[in-house]
Structures are given as structure tokens and as C-alpha cells.
């Protein structure tokens, strides 16, 4: 968006270093404390919301070429994926679908911590995290954990052995050590590899056990895993306590993100375990704009009630419905936030990854040059409310100190 803010506004926002709420980790690094303050201050300002994107430099559907791995879609090699050998070559000409349209960087860049750590793609992940951080973006991680009992994928469909999944990995369970071993793997990655060029730990937002009020993951409700609300709360609490207190990681803010505003009391792990209350909410064919708006308002209200930061932690319109929502960004997202009660605010939103899944299957959650919704996205980008990296740097210089 155009940087036409008044000097007085810049001065005021650059001085707002003390928030009225505190992070759950009293021993955060200075950089992570800066991150918390920026998030809290933006969350308190109805004229600002940061725009994020999952894996914008890891995957895309526009302009794929060597040395990227490319994928056919309807006979055209447009899909692409960044890989570790490119990191080893210090490849600089990075592709990014929404960046190609705006010539700017999303303020929040998401990555997945489960699928690359410990694989031959780990170096690619580290390279792109450092790249996003160096560009000035805020880094967030999702966590699609495999089932520690069955070895099955995060999705419970077809996993016949997923009974009492959470109970069996909690303290006292027969697979508790398997769970701790995986947390050790993640902690080691964060501690040893997520560092900047000066050797300082990169601040991150960690978002484990998302959409737990749904039934599609093995850590969800109302499915064959037979998890209870108490199990879900204890799982989240155990994760935070182990990473923060046992492993001594102090560069993490923790986000709790149920599906579509479902942070109900019976699932909420407690204020001492949560920095951000988010929601993962997509425009699906059976959902209305009012449903979407109500989910965001409920999330913002829950965050406000608990003194937490609010976020739309995953969102978008599935590809085959994208053209049926031609004003998704400006009307269904921005307008829903703008028309919420004045006391309700939100720090950031994050759309999911653009990816090719097969010869006739792909997902586009953000437009790119030539896409039918390119102008809609540019209108969204140019709205004074939306913040990308250029706006963060202009208004929150102390985030980069």
C-alpha cells in the first residue's frame, strides 16, 4: 500500500512500546518482546491489520521455472516448489505469487514445522524463514503433527487405530515419550537453526493443535479419537510448558486457533498458555458472509475478553469458488472487520498456500498477475488499513532493533 501516513502518526506508533497486556513468557528475548508489542498495538488500532500468507516463497502456481521443481497443471508447467539445493546455492531470485502482484512482501509469513524438519527439505525451510525475517516479515509456524500412536497423517480419515489419541500421549500415557521426542525434535530445530545472521533467535508465532473443535484431525473432537475437552486443554498446556519451561525456548508467542470462532470455554487452555486467540475460517460453499463475519466477531470478542491479541489465523476461498467471491478481500474480510463493534480489533490475517496438487487440481488463495481477482487484491493492498512489510517498516521501526 502507498506510504502516505502523516509524520505525527509515525512518531506516535513508533513510541507505543508498552502494551497493556503481557506475554505468557516472562523471559522472552528482546526481539520477541518487540514482536508482542507490535502485535498488541496493531490489535488495538482499528485502522491497521497485517496481511499474511502461508508459504509464499515455498510454493506457488505462477511463473514456475528451473531451478524450481515445477508441476504440470492442465499441460502447463506453472506450479513450483523451492527446494534445498536452491538454498545451498544461495538462490536469490525468489518467486512469490502475491509479491509478483504487489511488489511488496506479506507482513506475516507462515511455514509448516512438521513436514520439513528432519527431512531433506529442512535446509529449504531454514533458508526461507531467514529470508522472510531479513525482509522484515513476522514468521508464524503451523504444526500438522502425525499421529504418534499410529504413524498416520494428521487427518483422522482412514486411521482405524486413533482411539484415545491425546490421552495416550499425555503424561502417564503409553506414547507420552513419543510425543516428547517429537517436541524435542522441534525444540532443537527452533533453538539451533532458527537464528538470524547475527546468531540471535528469530521470534516466531507457534500455532499448535489448530482447529481442535473440528473432527478432521486426530487431535479434534467428535471423531474416532474420542478426545475430550479436558484432553485438548491438557495437550495444549503440555506443549507450551514443555517448550517454554523444560526446553527453555524464549523466542515464541503461542497462538490458539479453533475453527470459525470456536474458542469456547471448555476448550480454551487458559490465559497463562495463550498469547493470541485466532480462528481458522474459510469461505466454503455452504457458508454465508454473515457466518464468516460472525466467526471473526466472536474471535475478536473472545480475545478482548481475555486481554489477548486477535487473529484470522487461516482464511481464504477454495479455488473453485474464488470467482464466486469477487470481493472477498475488500468486502468479506475488510468490511467484516470494519463493521464490527468499535471495541473489537484484529492484528493480522493469513491466507493459505498457493499450490499445485495434481494435473487438474490446484489451490489459489491469493491472486497473481493475470488472475481474474488481481485488481481486487490490489484494491485490498492499497487500502490504508492493510499492512504489508513496507508499512511495518515505516510505522514500527523498533520491531527491527
N, C-alpha and C positions, 0 to 999 in steps of 0.2 A: 504494500500500500504506500501511497505517497507520504513522505515525511514532512508534513506541513503543520506540525504541532507548535504551539506558542512556546517561547523560551521559558515563560513562567511555569508552564505545565511540566516542562522537562526538569526544571530546578526542583519543583515540589516532589515529583515522583522519584527523583534521584536521592532525595533526602529521607524517604519513607523507609527507614531501615529497621524500625522497631514495630513488630506486629503486636496485636492484642492477644494472640494465641501463641502457644509454644509447640514445637515439635515433640514427638514422644521420646526421642533420644536426647538426653541432656548432654551427651558428649559428641554431638555432631561436629564434623570438620567445619572450618570457617566457610569453605565454599558451599557446603551443603546447607549451612545456616543461611547463607545468601540466597540460595535457591528457594528455601522455605519462605523467606521474607518476600521474595518476588512473587511467588505463587499466591501468598496470602494477600499481598497488596493488590494484585490484579484481580483476585477473587472479590476484593472489597470495592472494586471500581466498576460501575455499570457500563462504562464507556470502553472497556477493554475485554477481549477474550483472545487467548493464544490459540493458534491453529496448528494442529499436529497431524502427522501421517505415519502409519506403520510401515517400516522397511522401505522408505522411498529410494534408498541407494542400493538395497539388496536385490529388489525385484522391480520389474516394470513391464509394460506392454507396448511402449512407444520407442521406436528407433533402435532396436537391438542390433548389435553388430559385434564382430570379433574385436577384442578377445573375450567379450562376454559369452557365456553359454546362451545360445539362442534357442527359441522354441517356436514351432510352427503353429499358427492359428489360421485355419482355412487357407492353407497353402502359402502363407506369408510368414517370413521369419521376423516377427516383430517383438515377441516376448523375449525377455532377457533375465539373466541372473548373474550377479557378481560372485566371483569365486576366489579362493585363497591364493591361487597362483598370481592373480592380479594384484593382491595385497603384497605378495613377495616382490613383485616388480614395481611397487610403489606407483601404481596406476593412478593418474590424477584427473583424467578427463571423464569424470563420473556422470553416468546417466541418472536422471531423476524425473519422473513423469510430471508432477506438478511444478517442479523447479523450471522445467523447459518452457512452461507456460508463463510463469510469473517472473522469472529471473530472480527469484528470491528463494529462501530456504524456510521450510516449516519451522515454527518456533519450538515445537515439540516433535522429537523423532523417536519412534518406537522400534524396539527389537524384541526378538524371542530368545530367551535364555536357555531353553531346554534343547532345541533342535540342533544347535551348532556347537555348544560347549562339549569338548571331548571328542569331536568329530574332525574330519579334515576341513570343515568349514569354520573352525574356531578362529583361525587367523583372519579370515574374511570379516567375521563379526567384530573382532577387536579393531581392525583397520577402519571399519565403517563407523564404529562407535567413536573412536578418536577423531575421525573426520567430522562427524556431526558436532562433537564437543568443540573442536577447533573452529568450526564455522559459527559457533555461538548458540547452537540449539540445546534445548533441555532433553535429556535422554531418559526414556522410560522402558522398562522391561516387562513383558508378559511372561507367563510360566505355564506352558501346556505340558504338565508332568505326565509321564506314562504311569500306568497302574503298577505300583510297586509290588503287588501281590501276584498279578497275572502276567505282567510284562506287556499287556495290551496297550493300545493307544489311549490318549486322554478321553476319547469318545467311548461311551459305555456300550453303544450298539454292537451286538455280537459278542460281547465279553461275558461269557456264561459263568465265570468264576469270581465276579466282582463283589460278592456278598460281604457286607460289613467292611468295606474298603478302608474307610477312615479309622474305624475303631481298631483295626488290626495294625495300623502304622503309628498310632498314638502311644505314649509311654505305657508300657505293660503289654502291648500287642506283640504278636509273634513276628511281625515285619517292621517293628519300630527301628531296628538297626539299619534296615534297607533304606528307610526314609531319611535317617540321619546321615547315612553315607551319601545320599544324593544332595542333601543340604551342604555337606562338606565339600562336595564337588563344586557346587555353585559358589559357596563362600570362598573357596580357593581361587576360582576364576575372578570373582569381584576383587579380591584382595591383591592378587598378583598380576592381573592382566588389565584391569580397567584403571589405568593410570594415564595421565597426560604427559606431554613432552618434558615436564619438569619433575616427573615421578610422583606427582600428587594424585590421590584418588579422585576419579571423576564422580561427581554427585549424580545419583540416579534415583528415579522413582521405580519402586518394585511393586508389582501388582499381582500377587499370587491368588490362586483359588477364585478366579473371577467367575461370574455367572452361577454362583453356587445355589441360587434359588431355582435354577432350571434343572432339568433332568437329563441333559445330554452328556455331561461329563461324569466320570466315576466319583468325583467329589461333590456331586449335586444331590438334589432332593427328589423324592418320589420316583425312584427307579430301583433297579435290582441291587444296587449297593446298600440299600436300607440304612442310609445315613440319617442321623437325627440332627436337629438344630444345635444341640449341645456338642455333638461330634464336630460339626462345622466350625463352631466358635473355637473349640479347643485346637483344631488343626491350624487355624489362622494364628492363634495366640502362640502355639508351639513354634511355628515358623518364625515369627517375629522375635520371640525370646531367644531362640537358638542363634539366629543370625546376628542379632544386636548384642546380646549379653554373653552367650557362650563363645561365639566366634569373634566378637569384638569389632564388627563392621559398623563404622560410623559415618558412612557416606550414602546412606539410604533413607529415603522417605517412603512410607508404606501406604499403598492405596487399596481400599476395599471397594470392589466394583461388582455388585449384583446386576442381574439383567433387568433393564427397564424400570429403574426406580425401586427395586425390591429390597432396600436395606432395612428390612423390618427388624424390630427389637429382638425377635427370637433368633436372628442370625448374626446380628451385629456383635463383633468380638469385644467391643468396649473401647472407650476413648483413649485408654492408655496404650492401645495397639494400632491406632489408625491416625494417619496424618491427612489423608484425602478420602473423601467419600465420593465415589464416582458411580457411573452407571454405564453399562454396555447396552445400547439400544439402537436397533437398525429399523429402517423403514422396510418392512416386509409387506407382501401383497395384502395380508389381512389386517394390517394396522392402518389407522387413520392418523391424520395430522394432529387431531386432538389427543389421541393416545400418546403420541410422541411428545407433545408439549407437556402433558400431564406427568409423564415419566421424568422429564427434566425438572419440572417444578417440584416434584416430590423429592428428587435427589438434592436440589438446592435447599429445600426446606430442612431436610434431614441434616445436611452439612451445617446449615445455620444454627439449628437447634443444638448441635453438638460442638459448635465452635471450630468446625473443620473446613478445609478447602473443598470446593465442589468441582467436579469434572464430568464431562461427557467422554468417558474413557475409551469407548469404541462406538463408532457410528458409521452410517453410510446407507446407500441404496444398492441392493443387489443389481448386477449388471442388466439383467433382462427387464428390470423395472426402472432403470435410471431415466430413460426418456419420458416415463410417465410422471416423473417428479422434476420438471424442468427448472424449478426454482428451489430445489432442496436446500442449497446453501444459504441463499439470501432470505428466503421466507420460512422454511420449515425449521431451520436451525436458528439463524439470527433473530427472526421475528418472534420465535417462541421464547427466546431469552429476553428480548427487548420488552415483550408484553407481559412478562412475569411480574408479580408484585415487586415493588421497588426494593424491598429488603432482601430479595433473592438474587444471587450473583453466581458466576461460574468462572473458574480460572482458565480452563482450556478444554478443547475438544480434539478428538483424534479419529480420523478415518482409517479404515483398514487398508491392507496392502493391495496394490495392483499386481495381478499375477495371471499367467497363462497356466491352466490346469490340464489342457489337452487340446487336440486338434480342433475341437469345436466347443471349447469351454474355457472361458476366462472371466476374471472379475476386475472391474474398474470402479474404484470408489472415489477417485479424483480424476478430473479430465486432464487432457494433454493437448498440445497443439493440433488443431484439426478436429477435435472431438466436438460433437453437437452441443455439449454443455460448456464449451471453453469460455464463451462470453459470460455465462452465468458465474463461472468460477472467478473470472476477472472482476466482475462486479462485487463479488464477495471479497476478493483480495483488496480491492480499492475502498471498501467500506472502512470508515475511520475506526470502527470498533475492533476489527480483526488485526491481530498482531502476528507478524512473521519475524524472522530473525533480525531484519533491518530495523524493525520497530523496537524490539527488545534492546538492541544495542544503543538506540537513540534515547531510550527512556529509562533504562535500568542498567546504567554503566557499572554499578557496583556488583552486579552479578558476575562480572568478568575480572574482578580484582583477585 
